[in-house]
Amino acid sequence: MAGRTAIGLDIGTTGVRAAQVTVSKGTAVLDRFGQVALPAGAVRDGEVIEIEAVTEAIKTLWAQVKFTQKDVVLGVSNQKVFVRQVDVPWVSAGELKASLKFQVADLVPMPVEEAVLDFVPLDEVEGEQGRQIRGLLVAASQDMVMGSIRAIQGAGLRCQTVDLSSFAVLRAAGAADPLGLSGPEAVVDIGARVTNIVVHEGGVPRFVRILMLGGDHVTGAIVERLGITAQEADFLKRQPATSTEPAVLDARRIIDGELTAFVDEVRGSIDYYLATTGSRPLSRLVLSGGGSLSDGLAQRLATAVRTHVEYGRAFGSLTLGKTGLEPVQMQYVEPLAAVPVGLAMGAV
């Protein structure tokens, strides 16, 4: 029996990343992984602004990594994506797909004819209107999605399907606890400008929030308050916490303030989920994404959310194939790989 292969494509603020995964005889293998940087401004807050620049980056990525096919799964996550738990009247899966836009027209913050819709069923419930399906409604701006698809098509590729990046992160970094015996878990993927928060139980997503915050906001705050360049701000961010240089101390105070604000946002999201659902406390919180590597962030979150915090392993459930990357390179890129790996895993 031939294996099934899929490629997940993540068009981020600072770069494009893709992962090719093949499943054969019950084993998932990471065949290829690569990333190419984007010029500043080509993607803003998760939305493609300069289509040609993104197209060129994707072309370069495919030329360098030698992916074996042209079909890709695209991930989306930005301020033009809406995710909300809703109850809809029970119908068959086919009827629900056909009638979804009529059932949720009043629930999405955009004209329904301008939205790409999806519905992820969670439970069957009995409400005032009788038998209903409870699930997560996902609505994304059609124009925003088409901007990414045009960039993909310009590179000679085909967009096989569009998936929510939050769900991809869950597949790649979430705990393998199909019965949910250990309680709910939060997965937090921190990018340059966008953070995905997913709370799940036994692998089933129960709550999703997309924050327009990320690692670049810390850099931007240092640039603004110290009047320096982004390159100088990045240099100061990388200095050891033991440094007593005045500029480093100034930068550290700014970083502390930004991380405090970020942690408050994450805590508020999780507290909202726990309060509105009456759920058990979190069993743990899993971090991924380039922004998750900020010094001291894990400890701050552990204290604020009152649970164990650890870093996710996007490659943990995969067998590593002939990726062309050395072990030290794989270790470096793993925090950045949750979205493309999760997109590919969802397709296979």
C-alpha positions as a Markdown table, in Angstrom:
| # | Residue | x | y | z |
|---|---|---|---|---|
| 1 | Met | 0.0 | 0.0 | 0.0 |
| 2 | Ala | 1.5 | 3.4 | -1.1 |
| 3 | Gly | 2.0 | 6.0 | 1.6 |
| 4 | Arg | 0.0 | 9.2 | 1.8 |
| 5 | Thr | 2.0 | 12.4 | 1.5 |
| 6 | Ala | 1.0 | 16.0 | 2.3 |
| 7 | Ile | 2.8 | 19.3 | 2.5 |
| 8 | Gly | 1.8 | 22.0 | 5.1 |
| 9 | Leu | 2.6 | 25.6 | 4.2 |
| 10 | Asp | 2.8 | 28.3 | 6.8 |
| 11 | Ile | 3.0 | 31.9 | 5.4 |
| 12 | Gly | 4.2 | 33.8 | 8.5 |
| 13 | Thr | 5.1 | 37.4 | 9.1 |
| 14 | Thr | 8.9 | 36.9 | 8.8 |
| 15 | Gly | 9.1 | 33.8 | 6.5 |
| 16 | Val | 7.5 | 30.9 | 4.7 |
| 17 | Arg | 7.9 | 27.4 | 6.1 |
| 18 | Ala | 6.8 | 24.1 | 4.8 |
| 19 | Ala | 6.9 | 20.5 | 6.0 |
| 20 | Gln | 6.3 | 17.3 | 4.0 |
| 21 | Val | 5.0 | 14.3 | 5.9 |
| 22 | Thr | 4.4 | 10.8 | 4.6 |
| 23 | Val | 2.3 | 8.2 | 6.4 |
| 24 | Ser | 2.9 | 4.6 | 5.4 |
| 25 | Lys | 2.1 | 1.4 | 7.4 |
| 26 | Gly | 1.2 | 3.5 | 10.4 |
| 27 | Thr | 4.4 | 5.4 | 10.6 |
| 28 | Ala | 4.5 | 9.2 | 10.0 |
| 29 | Val | 7.8 | 10.4 | 8.4 |
| 30 | Leu | 9.0 | 13.9 | 8.1 |
| 31 | Asp | 10.4 | 13.8 | 4.5 |
| 32 | Arg | 11.3 | 17.5 | 4.0 |
| 33 | Phe | 11.3 | 20.8 | 6.0 |
| 34 | Gly | 12.5 | 24.2 | 5.0 |
| 35 | Gln | 12.0 | 27.9 | 5.5 |
| 36 | Val | 12.8 | 31.1 | 3.6 |
| 37 | Ala | 12.8 | 34.6 | 5.0 |
| 38 | Leu | 10.4 | 37.2 | 3.7 |
| 39 | Pro | 11.1 | 40.9 | 3.2 |
| 40 | Ala | 9.7 | 43.2 | 5.8 |
| 41 | Gly | 6.1 | 44.2 | 5.1 |
| 42 | Ala | 5.4 | 41.4 | 2.7 |
| 43 | Val | 3.1 | 39.8 | 5.3 |
| 44 | Arg | 1.5 | 42.0 | 7.9 |
| 45 | Asp | -0.1 | 40.5 | 11.0 |
| 46 | Gly | -0.6 | 37.2 | 9.2 |
| 47 | Glu | -2.0 | 38.6 | 6.0 |
| 48 | Val | -0.3 | 38.6 | 2.6 |
| 49 | Ile | 0.3 | 42.2 | 1.5 |
| 50 | Glu | 2.9 | 41.9 | -1.3 |
| 51 | Ile | 1.8 | 38.8 | -3.3 |
| 52 | Glu | 4.8 | 38.8 | -5.6 |
| 53 | Ala | 7.3 | 38.9 | -2.8 |
| 54 | Val | 5.6 | 35.9 | -1.1 |
| 55 | Thr | 5.4 | 34.1 | -4.4 |
| 56 | Glu | 9.2 | 34.5 | -4.9 |
| 57 | Ala | 9.9 | 33.2 | -1.4 |
| 58 | Ile | 7.7 | 30.1 | -2.0 |
| 59 | Lys | 9.5 | 29.5 | -5.3 |
| 60 | Thr | 12.9 | 29.7 | -3.6 |
| 61 | Leu | 11.7 | 27.4 | -0.8 |
| 62 | Trp | 10.6 | 24.7 | -3.3 |
| 63 | Ala | 13.8 | 25.0 | -5.3 |
| 64 | Gln | 16.0 | 24.7 | -2.2 |
| 65 | Val | 14.1 | 21.9 | -0.4 |
| 66 | Lys | 13.0 | 19.8 | -3.4 |
| 67 | Phe | 9.5 | 19.0 | -2.2 |
| 68 | Thr | 8.1 | 16.1 | -4.2 |
| 69 | Gln | 4.7 | 17.5 | -5.0 |
| 70 | Lys | 2.9 | 20.8 | -5.7 |
| 71 | Asp | -0.3 | 20.3 | -3.6 |
| 72 | Val | -0.2 | 22.2 | -0.3 |
| 73 | Val | -2.3 | 22.7 | 2.8 |
| 74 | Leu | -2.5 | 26.3 | 3.7 |
| 75 | Gly | -2.7 | 27.6 | 7.3 |
| 76 | Val | -4.5 | 30.8 | 8.2 |
| 77 | Ser | -4.5 | 32.8 | 11.5 |
| 78 | Asn | -4.9 | 36.5 | 11.9 |
| 79 | Gln | -7.3 | 39.3 | 12.9 |
| 80 | Lys | -9.6 | 38.4 | 9.9 |
| 81 | Val | -10.2 | 34.9 | 11.3 |
| 82 | Phe | -13.2 | 34.4 | 13.7 |
| 83 | Val | -13.6 | 31.3 | 15.9 |
| 84 | Arg | -16.5 | 30.8 | 18.3 |
| 85 | Gln | -18.4 | 28.0 | 19.9 |
| 86 | Val | -22.0 | 27.8 | 18.7 |
| 87 | Asp | -25.0 | 25.5 | 18.8 |
| 88 | Val | -26.8 | 24.8 | 15.6 |
| 89 | Pro | -29.9 | 22.6 | 14.9 |
| 90 | Trp | -29.0 | 18.9 | 14.4 |
| 91 | Val | -28.9 | 17.8 | 10.8 |
| 92 | Ser | -26.8 | 15.3 | 8.8 |
| 93 | Ala | -23.2 | 16.3 | 8.0 |
| 94 | Gly | -24.1 | 16.9 | 4.4 |
| 95 | Glu | -27.1 | 19.1 | 5.2 |
| 96 | Leu | -25.0 | 21.0 | 7.7 |
| 97 | Lys | -22.4 | 21.8 | 5.1 |
| 98 | Ala | -25.0 | 23.0 | 2.6 |
| 99 | Ser | -26.9 | 25.1 | 5.1 |
| 100 | Leu | -24.1 | 26.4 | 7.3 |
| 101 | Lys | -23.9 | 29.9 | 5.8 |
| 102 | Phe | -27.7 | 30.4 | 6.4 |
| 103 | Gln | -27.5 | 29.1 | 10.0 |
| 104 | Val | -24.6 | 31.3 | 11.1 |
| 105 | Ala | -25.1 | 34.5 | 9.0 |
| 106 | Asp | -26.0 | 36.5 | 12.2 |
| 107 | Leu | -23.1 | 35.1 | 14.2 |
| 108 | Val | -20.0 | 36.1 | 12.1 |
| 109 | Pro | -18.6 | 39.7 | 12.2 |
| 110 | Met | -18.5 | 39.9 | 8.4 |
| 111 | Pro | -20.9 | 39.5 | 5.5 |
| 112 | Val | -21.4 | 35.8 | 5.2 |
| 113 | Glu | -21.0 | 35.9 | 1.4 |
| 114 | Glu | -17.5 | 37.3 | 1.9 |
| 115 | Ala | -16.4 | 34.6 | 4.4 |
| 116 | Val | -14.9 | 31.2 | 4.1 |
| 117 | Leu | -16.7 | 29.0 | 6.7 |
| 118 | Asp | -16.0 | 25.8 | 8.5 |
| 119 | Phe | -17.7 | 24.0 | 11.4 |
| 120 | Val | -16.0 | 21.5 | 13.7 |
| 121 | Pro | -18.6 | 19.4 | 15.5 |
| 122 | Leu | -17.8 | 18.7 | 19.2 |
| 123 | Asp | -20.9 | 17.4 | 21.0 |
| 124 | Glu | -24.6 | 16.7 | 20.6 |
| 125 | Val | -26.7 | 18.6 | 23.1 |
| 126 | Glu | -30.3 | 19.1 | 24.0 |
| 127 | Gly | -31.4 | 22.8 | 24.0 |
| 128 | Glu | -34.5 | 24.8 | 24.0 |
| 129 | Gln | -34.8 | 24.2 | 20.3 |
| 130 | Gly | -34.4 | 20.4 | 20.7 |
| 131 | Arg | -31.5 | 18.3 | 19.5 |
| 132 | Gln | -28.5 | 20.5 | 18.5 |
| 133 | Ile | -24.9 | 20.2 | 17.5 |
| 134 | Arg | -22.3 | 22.1 | 19.5 |
| 135 | Gly | -19.1 | 23.0 | 17.7 |
| 136 | Leu | -16.5 | 25.5 | 16.8 |
| 137 | Leu | -17.5 | 27.9 | 14.0 |
| 138 | Val | -14.6 | 29.2 | 11.9 |
| 139 | Ala | -15.0 | 32.2 | 9.6 |
| 140 | Ala | -12.2 | 33.8 | 7.6 |
| 141 | Ser | -12.3 | 36.7 | 5.2 |
| 142 | Gln | -12.4 | 35.4 | 1.7 |
| 143 | Asp | -10.2 | 38.3 | 0.4 |
| 144 | Met | -7.5 | 37.5 | 3.0 |
| 145 | Val | -7.5 | 33.8 | 2.1 |
| 146 | Met | -7.4 | 34.5 | -1.6 |
| 147 | Gly | -4.3 | 36.7 | -1.2 |
| 148 | Ser | -2.4 | 33.7 | 0.2 |
| 149 | Ile | -3.8 | 31.4 | -2.5 |
| 150 | Arg | -2.8 | 33.8 | -5.3 |
| 151 | Ala | 0.8 | 33.8 | -3.9 |
| 152 | Ile | 0.8 | 30.0 | -3.9 |
| 153 | Gln | -0.6 | 29.8 | -7.4 |
| 154 | Gly | 1.9 | 32.3 | -8.6 |
| 155 | Ala | 4.6 | 29.9 | -7.5 |
| 156 | Gly | 3.1 | 27.1 | -9.6 |
| 157 | Leu | 1.6 | 25.3 | -6.6 |
| 158 | Arg | -2.0 | 24.2 | -5.9 |
| 159 | Cys | -3.8 | 24.9 | -2.6 |
| 160 | Gln | -5.4 | 21.6 | -1.8 |
| 161 | Thr | -7.3 | 22.9 | 1.3 |
| 162 | Val | -7.2 | 25.7 | 3.9 |
| 163 | Asp | -6.9 | 24.8 | 7.6 |
| 164 | Leu | -6.9 | 26.9 | 10.8 |
| 165 | Ser | -3.3 | 27.3 | 12.1 |
| 166 | Ser | -4.6 | 26.8 | 15.6 |
| 167 | Phe | -5.8 | 23.3 | 14.8 |
| 168 | Ala | -2.4 | 22.5 | 13.2 |
| 169 | Val | -0.6 | 23.6 | 16.3 |
| 170 | Leu | -2.8 | 21.3 | 18.4 |
| 171 | Arg | -2.0 | 18.3 | 16.2 |
| 172 | Ala | 1.7 | 18.9 | 16.2 |
| 173 | Ala | 2.3 | 20.0 | 19.8 |
| 174 | Gly | -0.7 | 18.7 | 21.9 |
| 175 | Ala | -0.4 | 15.8 | 24.2 |
| 176 | Ala | -1.4 | 12.3 | 23.1 |
| 177 | Asp | -4.2 | 11.7 | 25.6 |
| 178 | Pro | -7.2 | 10.5 | 23.6 |
| 179 | Leu | -9.4 | 9.9 | 26.6 |
| 180 | Gly | -8.6 | 13.3 | 28.2 |
| 181 | Leu | -7.9 | 11.6 | 31.6 |
| 182 | Ser | -5.4 | 14.2 | 32.6 |
| 183 | Gly | -7.6 | 17.2 | 32.1 |
| 184 | Pro | -7.6 | 20.1 | 29.7 |
| 185 | Glu | -4.4 | 21.3 | 28.2 |
| 186 | Ala | -3.5 | 24.6 | 26.6 |
| 187 | Val | -1.2 | 24.9 | 23.6 |
| 188 | Val | 0.2 | 28.3 | 22.9 |
| 189 | Asp | 2.1 | 29.0 | 19.7 |
| 190 | Ile | 3.8 | 32.4 | 19.6 |
| 191 | Gly | 4.9 | 33.8 | 16.2 |
| 192 | Ala | 6.3 | 37.1 | 15.2 |
| 193 | Arg | 3.0 | 38.9 | 15.2 |
| 194 | Val | 0.3 | 36.3 | 15.8 |
| 195 | Thr | -0.2 | 33.9 | 18.8 |
| 196 | Asn | -2.6 | 30.9 | 18.7 |
| 197 | Ile | -4.1 | 29.7 | 21.9 |
| 198 | Val | -5.9 | 26.3 | 21.9 |
| 199 | Val | -7.4 | 24.6 | 24.9 |
| 200 | His | -8.3 | 20.9 | 24.2 |
| 201 | Glu | -9.4 | 17.9 | 26.0 |
| 202 | Gly | -8.2 | 14.5 | 24.7 |
| 203 | Gly | -7.2 | 16.1 | 21.4 |
| 204 | Val | -10.6 | 17.7 | 20.8 |
| 205 | Pro | -10.3 | 21.6 | 20.6 |
| 206 | Arg | -12.7 | 23.3 | 23.0 |
| 207 | Phe | -11.5 | 26.9 | 22.9 |
| 208 | Val | -9.5 | 28.9 | 20.3 |
| 209 | Arg | -8.3 | 32.5 | 20.6 |
| 210 | Ile | -6.0 | 34.3 | 18.2 |
| 211 | Leu | -4.0 | 37.2 | 19.7 |
| 212 | Met | -2.4 | 39.8 | 17.5 |
| 213 | Leu | 0.7 | 39.7 | 19.7 |
| 214 | Gly | 4.1 | 38.1 | 19.2 |
| 215 | Gly | 7.8 | 38.3 | 19.4 |
| 216 | Asp | 8.1 | 41.3 | 17.1 |
| 217 | His | 6.0 | 43.4 | 19.4 |
| 218 | Val | 8.8 | 43.2 | 22.0 |
| 219 | Thr | 11.4 | 44.3 | 19.4 |
| 220 | Gly | 9.1 | 47.1 | 18.3 |
| 221 | Ala | 8.7 | 48.4 | 21.9 |
| 222 | Ile | 12.5 | 48.5 | 22.3 |
| 223 | Val | 12.9 | 50.4 | 19.0 |
| 224 | Glu | 10.2 | 52.9 | 19.9 |
| 225 | Arg | 11.3 | 53.6 | 23.5 |
| 226 | Leu | 15.0 | 53.6 | 23.0 |
| 227 | Gly | 15.1 | 55.2 | 19.5 |
| 228 | Ile | 17.3 | 52.5 | 18.0 |
| 229 | Thr | 17.1 | 50.3 | 14.9 |
| 230 | Ala | 15.4 | 46.9 | 14.8 |
| 231 | Gln | 18.8 | 45.2 | 14.4 |
| 232 | Glu | 20.1 | 46.9 | 17.5 |
| 233 | Ala | 17.0 | 45.9 | 19.4 |
| 234 | Asp | 17.4 | 42.3 | 18.4 |
| 235 | Phe | 21.0 | 42.4 | 19.6 |
| 236 | Leu | 19.9 | 43.8 | 23.0 |
| 237 | Lys | 17.2 | 41.1 | 23.3 |
| 238 | Arg | 19.9 | 38.4 | 22.9 |
| 239 | Gln | 22.2 | 39.7 | 25.6 |
| 240 | Pro | 22.4 | 37.6 | 28.8 |
| 241 | Ala | 20.3 | 38.6 | 31.7 |
| 242 | Thr | 23.5 | 39.0 | 33.8 |
| 243 | Ser | 24.7 | 41.8 | 31.7 |
| 244 | Thr | 25.0 | 45.2 | 33.5 |
| 245 | Glu | 25.4 | 47.3 | 30.4 |
| 246 | Pro | 23.0 | 50.4 | 30.7 |
| 247 | Ala | 21.5 | 49.7 | 27.2 |
| 248 | Val | 20.8 | 46.1 | 28.1 |
| 249 | Leu | 19.3 | 47.0 | 31.4 |
| 250 | Asp | 17.0 | 49.5 | 29.7 |
| 251 | Ala | 16.0 | 46.9 | 27.1 |
| 252 | Arg | 15.4 | 44.3 | 29.8 |
| 253 | Arg | 12.9 | 46.6 | 31.6 |
| 254 | Ile | 11.0 | 47.1 | 28.4 |
| 255 | Ile | 11.0 | 43.3 | 27.7 |
| 256 | Asp | 9.7 | 42.6 | 31.2 |
| 257 | Gly | 6.8 | 45.0 | 30.7 |
| 258 | Glu | 5.9 | 43.5 | 27.3 |
| 259 | Leu | 6.1 | 39.9 | 28.6 |
| 260 | Thr | 3.9 | 40.8 | 31.6 |
| 261 | Ala | 1.3 | 42.2 | 29.3 |
| 262 | Phe | 1.5 | 39.1 | 27.0 |
| 263 | Val | 1.2 | 36.7 | 30.0 |
| 264 | Asp | -1.8 | 38.7 | 31.2 |
| 265 | Glu | -3.5 | 38.2 | 27.8 |
| 266 | Val | -2.8 | 34.4 | 27.8 |
| 267 | Arg | -4.0 | 34.0 | 31.4 |
| 268 | Gly | -7.2 | 36.0 | 30.7 |
| 269 | Ser | -8.0 | 33.8 | 27.8 |
| 270 | Ile | -7.5 | 30.6 | 29.8 |
| 271 | Asp | -9.4 | 31.9 | 32.8 |
| 272 | Tyr | -12.3 | 32.8 | 30.6 |
| 273 | Tyr | -12.4 | 29.2 | 29.2 |
| 274 | Leu | -12.2 | 27.7 | 32.7 |
| 275 | Ala | -14.9 | 30.0 | 34.1 |
| 276 | Thr | -17.4 | 29.7 | 31.3 |
| 277 | Thr | -17.2 | 25.9 | 31.0 |
| 278 | Gly | -16.7 | 24.9 | 34.6 |
| 279 | Ser | -13.8 | 22.8 | 33.4 |
| 280 | Arg | -11.1 | 21.2 | 35.6 |
| 281 | Pro | -7.9 | 23.1 | 36.0 |
| 282 | Leu | -5.3 | 22.8 | 33.2 |
| 283 | Ser | -3.1 | 19.7 | 33.3 |
| 284 | Arg | -0.3 | 21.6 | 31.5 |
| 285 | Leu | 0.5 | 24.4 | 29.1 |
| 286 | Val | 2.6 | 23.7 | 26.0 |
| 287 | Leu | 4.6 | 26.4 | 24.2 |
| 288 | Ser | 5.8 | 26.5 | 20.6 |
| 289 | Gly | 6.7 | 29.1 | 18.0 |
| 290 | Gly | 9.8 | 31.3 | 17.7 |
| 291 | Gly | 8.4 | 33.8 | 20.2 |
| 292 | Ser | 8.1 | 31.1 | 22.9 |
| 293 | Leu | 11.9 | 31.2 | 23.4 |
| 294 | Ser | 11.9 | 34.6 | 25.2 |
| 295 | Asp | 14.0 | 34.3 | 28.3 |
| 296 | Gly | 11.8 | 33.7 | 31.4 |
| 297 | Leu | 8.5 | 33.4 | 29.5 |
| 298 | Ala | 7.8 | 29.8 | 30.5 |
| 299 | Gln | 8.3 | 30.5 | 34.2 |
| 300 | Arg | 6.1 | 33.6 | 34.0 |
| 301 | Leu | 3.3 | 31.6 | 32.4 |
| 302 | Ala | 3.6 | 28.7 | 34.9 |
| 303 | Thr | 3.2 | 31.2 | 37.8 |
| 304 | Ala | 0.3 | 33.1 | 36.1 |
| 305 | Val | -1.7 | 30.1 | 34.9 |
| 306 | Arg | -0.8 | 27.9 | 37.9 |
| 307 | Thr | 0.2 | 24.8 | 35.9 |
| 308 | His | 3.2 | 23.0 | 34.5 |
| 309 | Val | 4.7 | 24.6 | 31.4 |
| 310 | Glu | 6.8 | 22.8 | 28.8 |
| 311 | Tyr | 8.0 | 23.2 | 25.2 |
| 312 | Gly | 6.2 | 21.3 | 22.5 |
| 313 | Arg | 8.0 | 18.9 | 20.2 |
| 314 | Ala | 6.6 | 19.2 | 16.7 |
| 315 | Phe | 8.9 | 16.4 | 15.5 |
| 316 | Gly | 8.2 | 14.2 | 18.6 |
| 317 | Ser | 5.6 | 11.9 | 16.9 |
| 318 | Leu | 7.4 | 11.7 | 13.6 |
| 319 | Thr | 10.2 | 9.6 | 12.3 |
| 320 | Leu | 12.8 | 11.9 | 10.7 |
| 321 | Gly | 13.6 | 11.0 | 7.1 |
| 322 | Lys | 16.2 | 12.4 | 4.7 |
| 323 | Thr | 15.4 | 16.1 | 5.4 |
| 324 | Gly | 18.9 | 17.2 | 4.6 |
| 325 | Leu | 19.1 | 19.0 | 7.9 |
| 326 | Glu | 21.7 | 18.2 | 10.6 |
| 327 | Pro | 20.5 | 17.2 | 14.1 |
| 328 | Val | 21.5 | 20.7 | 15.5 |
| 329 | Gln | 19.5 | 22.3 | 12.7 |
| 330 | Met | 16.5 | 20.2 | 13.4 |
| 331 | Gln | 16.7 | 21.2 | 17.1 |
| 332 | Tyr | 16.8 | 24.9 | 16.1 |
| 333 | Val | 13.8 | 24.8 | 13.7 |
| 334 | Glu | 11.6 | 22.5 | 15.8 |
| 335 | Pro | 9.9 | 25.4 | 17.7 |
| 336 | Leu | 9.1 | 27.0 | 14.4 |
| 337 | Ala | 7.7 | 23.9 | 12.8 |
| 338 | Ala | 4.4 | 23.2 | 14.7 |
| 339 | Val | 2.1 | 24.9 | 12.1 |
| 340 | Pro | 3.4 | 23.4 | 8.9 |
| 341 | Val | 3.9 | 20.0 | 10.5 |
| 342 | Gly | 0.4 | 20.1 | 12.0 |
| 343 | Leu | -1.1 | 21.1 | 8.6 |
| 344 | Ala | 0.5 | 18.2 | 6.9 |
| 345 | Met | -0.5 | 15.8 | 9.6 |
| 346 | Gly | -4.1 | 16.9 | 9.3 |
| 347 | Ala | -4.1 | 16.1 | 5.6 |
| 348 | Val | -2.6 | 12.6 | 5.9 |
